[in-house]
Amino acid sequence: MRSKQIYDYIITNIERGEWGAHDKLPSIRSLAVELNVNRLTVFKAYQLLKQHEKVYVKEKSGYYVCPDCAGTAADAVYHTPNGVSALQVTSQLSDIHRIAVEYQFSQAIIDPNLLPNLFLSDYVKKVFDIYPKLMGNYSTPQGDEELRDLLCQYFKRSNRVELNNGEIVITTGAQQAIDLLSRILIRPLDAVLVERPTYSAAIDILRGQGARLIPVEFTPEGYDLEAIERLMKQHRPRMFYMNPTFHNPTGYILPASQRKQLVELAERYRCVLVEDDAFHDMYFHERPPQPLFMYDTDGWVVYLRSFSKYVAPGLRICAVFARKSMIEPLIAAKSLADNGTPLVTQKIFLHYFQSERMQQHLKKLRTALQIRRDVMEEELSAASIDWQWTTPQGGLNIWLRLPNHISASMLLQESLQHSLSFVPGHICDPNNGYQSWVRLSYSLMNEIQIREGMRQLTQLAQQLATRFDFPSYQRK
Ligand SMILES: Cc1ncc(COP(=O)(O)O)c(C=O)c1O
């Protein structure tokens, strides 16, 4: 770790309000121990901070935050009306979701009309008959054994992989799993690889943990493995957070040929691959390639399989598969977080998952989603505007490039005024790029709403392009 990284770490913490005006910074010795670096490296960082007038020195006492520098920090602290202050935590995605609109293309969730609500309510009754004292019990932090048994048998059968029920932890959604893993794997300033673009909540979680995010380009052809190897050599990342199957936001799939090689790289450079596979069963034609986890023999892949999206977001069930070395700290983190996912939701999910209805539901759902994707594409193609996108073969989103230089943020502002929302590309990018890209989810709105919404969006984009005279918005 270099002095500049420590410099950035301190500036970030001052900006987040961890240290205010005239607060004393940790001593050189204690920070060196905390970050596991040489004292000289910390000393150089402090000297640089002093040179840039971010801190000042008190003779024989230490380094203190300059009031001018801390001034910017006030914005990062949230003050409640009764004067309590808290660190400001960012969740850019939920900020957008919170705005109520008629045409909701920002939330990658499935229309509740397509989910098995009636059947699930049936199972609720059955489950309470089978386990009358269900509400009177905690789950174990690792998760219900019966459910772990079932998932273990299912994945062994469908992927021909060696697995036992001790290698599974049930979490409250994949988002909790990302959060727990980042807590057990990342210390401030650790390098973490993330795809560019990526799931925006993961960026916020990893940044909240103090990670240095190193982007890896994800294209329709996959990753550039040579570039990844260079990054692994140079930065020695602790973790690579990835969503290689019907990736959010792009819908891309990492080809099977790259999966095994990536696991080999992870082993060689001792980097944990966190494989988030929330959309695996949402394919339209062909089944996607096997998860990377199935190639891993040495415990370098942790596999997150959420069922929130296509079974029931309300149940919040995700299975985390990992080898023993990772399972123990994960269980400890899970028990600190919430002592276990509620037993009642695990049992309801268990009984639905093992029923025939589950597979029937998936089949119907794939068809319904494919129709919605087709409708969205039809409307986008019909517009006299030069959008660009790659047809997703599964998942819930279209990743769309707006015509030359139209700003997605400006379009979003206009759209919100017309009760329409989408995700602007820059919040999915650790580098804050993709300013002219948007993520449109086709899974929540019905066909009529998709048609109306896309026509509205096209009109707004055309008006914006004309108003600001963006050069080539027309289809060539
Ligand atoms: C890639 C990805 N991972 C995780 C999640 C969150 O999943 P869950 O609802 O299981 O927490 C989402 C939700 O949109 C997602 O797109």
The ligand as an SDF file (V2000), in Angstrom:
LIG
                    3D

 16 16  0  0  0  0  0  0  0  0999 V2000
  -27.1890   -8.4060   -9.3190 C   0  0  0  0  0  0  0  0  0  0  0  0
  -28.0780   -8.3190   -8.1290 C   0  0  0  0  0  0  0  0  0  0  0  0
  -27.6650   -8.8340   -6.9740 N   0  0  0  0  0  0  0  0  0  0  0  0
  -28.4290   -8.7740   -5.8810 C   0  0  0  0  0  0  0  0  0  0  0  0
  -29.6550   -8.1610   -5.8900 C   0  0  0  0  0  0  0  0  0  0  0  0
  -30.4480   -8.1110   -4.6310 C   0  0  0  0  0  0  0  0  0  0  0  0
  -31.0830   -9.3180   -4.4790 O   0  0  0  0  0  0  0  0  0  0  0  0
  -31.9650   -9.6570   -3.1850 P   0  0  0  0  0  0  0  0  0  0  0  0
  -33.3220   -9.1040   -3.4310 O   0  0  0  0  0  0  0  0  0  0  0  0
  -31.9260  -11.1290   -3.1000 O   0  0  0  0  0  0  0  0  0  0  0  0
  -31.2960   -9.0060   -2.0330 O   0  0  0  0  0  0  0  0  0  0  0  0
  -30.1220   -7.5960   -7.0600 C   0  0  0  0  0  0  0  0  0  0  0  0
  -31.4060   -6.9090   -7.0930 C   0  0  0  0  0  0  0  0  0  0  0  0
  -31.7210   -6.1910   -8.0110 O   0  0  0  0  0  0  0  0  0  0  0  0
  -29.3100   -7.6840   -8.2160 C   0  0  0  0  0  0  0  0  0  0  0  0
  -29.7070   -7.1610   -9.3650 O   0  0  0  0  0  0  0  0  0  0  0  0
  1  2  1  0
  2  3  1  0
  2 15  2  0
  3  4  2  0
  4  5  1  0
  5  6  1  0
  5 12  2  0
  6  7  1  0
  7  8  1  0
  8  9  2  0
  8 10  1  0
  8 11  1  0
 12 13  1  0
 12 15  1  0
 13 14  2  0
 15 16  1  0
M  END
$$$$
